[in-house]
Amino acid sequence: MPPTAARVPGSVPPRKYLVTGGAGYVGSVVTAHLLEAGHAVTVLDDLSTGFREAVPEGAEFVEGRIQDAARWLTADGGRGPGFDGVLHFAAHSQVGESVQDPEKYWRNNVGGTIELLGAMRRAGVSRLVFSSTAATYGEPDVSPIPEDAAEAPTNPYGASKLAVDRMIGGHCRAYGLSAVSLRYFNVAGAYGGHGERHDPESHLIPLVLQVAQGRREAISVFGDDYPTPDGTCVRDYIHVADLAEAHLLAMDAMTAADGETQAAGGAEGAAPHRVGRGEHLICNLGNGNGFSVREVVETVRKVTGHDVPEAAAPRRDGDPATLVASARRAAERLGWHPSRTDLARIVQDAWDFARQLDRRTGAA
C-alpha cells in the first residue's frame, strides 16, 4: 500500500477502549465510530460540559473526573479491566476562561493527564490517542502549518495542551508508551445526532447558525482589513466525522505495530501506518483549505435560507490572518484523507443538528 493511500478505520480486530470526555462533542463522535467498528467502549466523563444523552448507545458510561480514570484503570489489584488503549479528550478548552483562570487549566489538563499516564503505565495499557490542538502553535508565520512549525501558544489553554504533548513524549521515551497526538484545527459539522453544544459558544459556525435561528441579532466580524482575499480571517474547517476517523486510524496504527520499536517522534523514515512502542507521533488534522469569515457567513445564508446580519467589530488581539493546516503527515503515517471537505456539507450537517437539537429540547 502506498504511504498516502487512504485506509479504512477500524481494520483491526475488536478491542476495548477507555474514552475520557466521551460525552463531549468530539469524544461522542469518536465513540460512535469506535462502536460502529465493533469495539467495546467505556466512556468516562464528569458531565461538567458534556451531556449524558450524547454518549452513544452501546457504550458503558462512568460519571467521574479524569482523575477517576486512574482509579478505573488500576482497579482489580492493578490489573485493570483489560483496556487495549485510551483515547483522551477530557479537558477544559475555553481560551478566554484559561486566561482568566489559568490554574484551573494546569490542574485539570496537565495534572489530570499526569495521573492518567501513571495509571496507564501501572495497568499495562500502552496505547494512547491524545486530543491536542493547533493552539499549540500560537500565531505561526507559515501557511500551511506543518508539525515542525514553532510552538508558541498565546494562552494557557494552548500552553496546557503543549505541556501534555511534551509529557507524553517523555513517557514514550522512558516507558515504551505508544502515542499519537492529533492537533485539531477548526472542528465543525455533526455526525449521527452528535454536534456542538458548547456553553458559552465561541466557534464561528455554530455562532452564525444561532443568528440564522434568530437567537442572536448579528454575527460579529472582527476585522475586515486582514491581508486575505476579502479582508476577514481565514481558517481551516475539518468535519468532525473526518476527525473521528483519524482517531481510529491512529489506534489501528499502534495496534498494527505491536512488538515494533521506533525512534520517539520519528515521522521521517518511519514505517507508514505503524506507530511502534516508544514512539510519539504528532499529526495535524485539517483540510488544508482555508475559508474566510465572510465565506462561512455566506455559506450559512445559502444552506439555511435565512438572513445573517453582520456587525463590524475591531480586530481581536492574537487573531492571525490565516491558519491552515498541513496534514501531509497524517496522510503518510496514518493513511488519513478527509472526504467531507466541502464547506456547504460541513455547514449543512451542523444546521441539521441544530434543528434536531431544537426539536429534542423543545426550543423550536
C-alpha positions in Angstrom: 0.0 0.0 0.0 1.5 3.4 -0.9 2.2 5.7 2.0 -0.5 8.1 1.0 -3.2 5.6 0.1 -6.5 6.1 2.1 -7.2 3.5 4.8 -10.4 2.2 6.3 -10.6 2.9 10.0 -11.3 0.0 12.4 -9.5 -2.6 10.2 -8.1 -4.4 13.3 -9.9 -7.0 15.4 -12.4 -5.6 18.0 -10.7 -4.1 21.1 -11.7 -2.5 24.4 -11.1 1.2 24.8 -11.5 3.9 27.5 -12.6 7.2 26.2 -12.2 10.2 28.6 -14.5 13.1 27.8 -16.7 10.9 25.7 -19.9 12.9 26.5 -18.5 15.9 24.7 -18.6 17.0 21.1 -15.6 15.2 19.6 -15.5 12.5 22.2 -19.0 11.4 21.5 -18.5 11.2 17.7 -15.3 9.2 18.1 -17.1 6.9 20.5 -19.8 6.4 17.9 -17.2 5.5 15.3 -15.5 3.0 17.6 -18.7 1.3 18.3 -19.5 1.1 14.6 -16.2 -0.5 14.1 -17.1 -3.3 16.6 -15.0 -2.1 19.5 -16.2 -2.1 23.2 -16.1 1.4 24.7 -16.2 2.7 28.2 -16.8 6.5 28.5 -15.6 8.4 31.5 -17.0 12.0 31.7 -17.9 14.3 34.6 -20.6 16.0 32.6 -19.3 19.4 33.5 -19.5 20.4 29.8 -20.7 17.1 28.2 -24.2 15.6 28.1 -25.3 12.2 29.3 -27.6 11.8 26.3 -24.6 12.4 23.9 -23.0 9.2 24.9 -23.8 6.7 22.1 -26.0 3.7 22.8 -23.8 0.7 23.4 -21.1 2.4 25.3 -20.6 1.8 29.0 -20.8 5.1 30.9 -19.0 6.1 34.1 -19.6 9.5 35.6 -16.4 10.9 37.0 -13.4 13.2 36.6 -10.3 12.5 34.6 -8.6 11.8 37.9 -11.0 8.9 38.3 -9.6 7.3 35.2 -6.5 6.4 37.3 -8.7 4.5 39.8 -10.6 2.9 36.9 -7.5 1.7 35.0 -5.8 0.3 38.1 -8.9 -1.4 39.5 -8.8 -5.1 40.4 -5.4 -5.2 42.0 -3.7 -3.1 39.4 -4.7 -5.4 36.5 -7.4 -3.1 35.2 -10.5 -4.3 33.2 -8.4 -5.2 30.2 -8.4 -2.0 28.2 -6.4 -2.1 24.9 -5.9 1.7 24.8 -7.1 5.1 25.9 -8.5 8.0 23.8 -8.1 11.1 25.9 -10.5 14.1 25.3 -11.3 15.2 28.8 -10.0 18.8 29.2 -11.1 22.4 29.7 -11.0 24.1 26.4 -12.2 27.7 26.6 -9.4 30.1 25.6 -10.9 33.1 27.4 -11.5 31.2 30.6 -8.0 29.9 30.5 -6.7 33.5 30.5 -8.9 34.4 33.5 -8.3 31.2 35.5 -5.1 29.5 34.3 -4.7 27.4 37.4 -7.9 25.6 36.5 -6.3 24.6 33.2 -3.0 23.5 34.6 -4.7 21.4 37.4 -7.1 19.7 35.1 -5.5 19.4 31.7 -2.0 18.8 32.9 -2.4 17.4 36.4 -5.2 15.1 35.3 -3.2 13.7 32.4 -0.2 13.1 34.7 -2.4 10.8 36.8 -3.8 9.2 33.7 -0.4 8.4 32.3 0.8 6.9 35.5 -2.3 4.8 35.8 -1.9 3.5 32.3 1.7 2.5 33.0 0.8 0.7 36.2 -2.1 -1.1 34.4 0.0 -2.1 31.4 -2.1 0.0 29.0 0.4 1.1 26.3 -1.6 2.9 23.6 -2.8 6.5 23.8 -4.5 8.9 21.4 -4.5 12.4 22.7 -6.8 15.3 21.7 -4.3 18.1 21.1 -4.8 21.4 19.3 -3.5 23.9 16.8 -3.4 26.4 19.6 0.0 24.9 20.5 1.4 26.8 17.5 0.1 30.2 18.6 0.5 32.7 15.8 2.7 31.0 13.2 4.2 32.9 10.3 4.0 30.0 7.9 1.0 28.6 6.0 0.0 25.8 5.7 1.3 24.9 9.1 3.5 21.8 9.4 4.1 19.9 12.7 7.6 21.2 12.9 6.4 24.8 13.0 7.5 26.8 16.1 5.3 26.0 19.1 4.5 29.3 20.8 1.0 29.2 22.4 -0.5 32.5 23.3 -2.9 31.4 26.0 -2.9 29.0 29.0 -5.2 26.6 27.1 -2.7 26.1 24.3 0.2 26.0 26.7 -1.5 23.3 28.8 -2.0 21.1 25.7 1.6 21.7 24.6 2.8 20.7 28.1 0.8 17.5 27.8 2.2 16.7 24.3 5.7 17.1 25.7 4.8 15.0 28.8 3.5 12.2 26.6 6.7 12.3 24.5 8.7 11.8 27.7 6.6 8.8 28.7 7.0 7.2 25.3 10.8 7.5 25.5 11.1 6.4 29.1 8.3 3.7 29.5 7.7 2.5 25.9 4.2 4.0 25.6 2.9 4.3 22.0 1.0 7.6 21.5 -0.5 9.8 18.8 -1.3 13.4 19.5 -3.8 14.8 17.0 -3.7 18.6 16.7 -7.1 19.8 15.6 -7.7 22.9 13.5 -11.3 24.2 13.4 -13.6 21.2 14.0 -17.2 21.6 12.8 -20.2 19.7 11.5 -22.1 16.9 13.1 -22.5 13.2 12.9 -25.1 10.7 13.9 -27.0 13.1 16.2 -23.9 14.4 17.8 -22.9 18.0 17.4 -21.6 21.2 19.1 -23.3 22.2 22.3 -20.8 24.5 24.0 -21.8 27.0 26.6 -20.7 29.6 26.1 -20.3 29.0 22.4 -17.2 30.5 20.8 -16.9 28.7 17.5 -17.8 30.6 14.3 -20.1 28.1 12.5 -22.5 27.4 15.4 -22.5 31.2 16.3 -23.5 32.0 12.7 -26.2 29.3 12.8 -27.5 30.9 16.0 -28.0 34.1 14.1 -29.8 32.2 11.3 -32.1 30.7 14.0 -32.9 34.1 15.4 -31.1 33.5 18.7 -28.5 36.2 18.0 -29.1 39.6 16.3 -25.9 39.5 14.2 -22.6 37.9 13.8 -19.6 40.0 14.8 -16.9 40.2 12.2 -13.7 41.0 14.0 -11.6 42.9 11.5 -12.1 43.3 7.7 -8.7 44.6 6.8 -6.6 41.5 7.0 -4.3 40.5 4.1 -6.8 37.9 2.8 -9.0 38.0 -0.3 -12.0 39.6 1.4 -10.2 41.1 4.4 -11.5 38.7 7.0 -9.7 35.9 8.9 -9.2 32.6 7.1 -9.4 29.3 9.0 -9.2 25.6 8.2 -12.5 23.8 8.9 -12.4 20.0 9.4 -15.6 17.8 9.6 -15.9 16.1 12.9 -16.5 12.7 11.2 -13.3 13.0 9.2 -11.6 13.9 12.5 -13.1 10.9 14.2 -11.8 8.6 11.5 -8.2 9.8 12.2 -8.5 8.7 15.8 -9.4 5.1 14.8 -6.6 5.1 12.2 -4.2 6.3 14.9 -5.2 3.5 17.3 -5.1 1.0 14.4 -1.5 2.0 13.6 -0.4 1.4 17.2 -2.2 -2.0 17.3 -0.7 -3.0 13.9 2.8 -2.1 15.2 2.7 -4.3 18.3 6.1 -5.6 19.0 7.9 -3.0 16.9 10.1 -0.3 18.3 10.7 3.1 16.6 12.6 6.2 17.5 10.5 8.6 19.6 8.8 11.2 17.5 10.2 9.8 14.3 8.0 10.8 11.4 10.8 10.8 8.8 11.8 7.3 7.7 9.3 5.6 10.0 7.1 2.8 8.6 3.8 4.1 7.1 0.7 3.2 9.1 2.7 1.9 12.0 3.3 3.7 15.4 5.6 1.4 17.4 6.5 1.2 21.1 8.3 4.2 22.3 7.1 6.5 19.5 5.1 9.7 20.0 3.6 10.7 16.7 2.2 14.3 16.3 -0.2 14.9 13.4 -2.2 18.0 12.3 -5.8 17.4 11.4 -7.2 19.9 8.9 -8.4 20.0 5.3 -5.5 22.1 4.1 -8.0 24.6 2.7 -9.0 27.9 4.2 -12.3 29.7 4.3 -12.8 33.3 5.4 -15.3 34.5 7.9 -17.4 36.1 5.1 -17.3 32.8 3.2 -18.7 31.0 6.2 -21.4 33.6 6.7 -22.4 33.4 3.0 -22.5 29.6 3.1 -24.8 29.7 6.1 -27.1 32.0 4.3 -27.3 29.7 1.3 -27.7 26.5 3.4 -30.3 27.8 5.8 -32.2 30.2 3.5 -32.1 32.8 6.4 -30.6 36.2 6.5 -27.5 36.6 8.7 -26.8 40.2 9.6 -23.1 41.2 10.2 -21.8 43.6 12.8 -18.4 45.1 12.1 -16.0 44.9 15.1 -12.3 45.7 15.6 -9.7 43.1 15.3 -9.1 40.9 18.3 -5.6 40.6 19.8 -3.9 37.4 18.8 -6.1 36.6 15.7 -3.7 35.7 12.9 -4.9 36.4 9.4 -4.7 32.8 8.2 -4.5 29.4 10.0 -4.4 26.5 7.6 -3.1 23.0 8.4 -0.6 20.8 6.5 -2.0 17.3 7.1 0.6 15.6 5.0 2.0 13.6 7.9 -1.4 12.2 8.8 -1.8 11.1 5.2 1.6 9.4 5.1 1.8 7.9 8.6 -1.9 7.1 9.2 -3.4 6.8 5.7 -5.8 9.5 6.6 -7.6 11.6 3.9 -10.6 13.8 4.8 -13.5 13.3 2.5 -16.1 15.8 3.8 -14.1 18.9 2.8 -16.9 20.9 1.2 -17.8 23.8 3.4 -21.5 23.6 2.5 -21.5 19.9 3.6 -20.0 20.9 6.9 -22.5 23.7 7.5 -25.4 21.6 6.4 -24.6 18.8 8.9 -24.2 21.4 11.6 -27.5 23.0 10.7 -29.4 19.7 10.7 -28.0 19.0 14.2 -29.0 22.5 15.4 -32.6 22.0 14.2 -32.7 18.4 15.6 -31.5 19.7 19.0 -34.2 22.4 19.0 -36.8 19.7 18.5 -35.4 17.5 21.2 -35.2 20.3 23.7 -38.5 21.9 22.7 -36.8 25.1 21.7 -38.1 25.0 18.1 
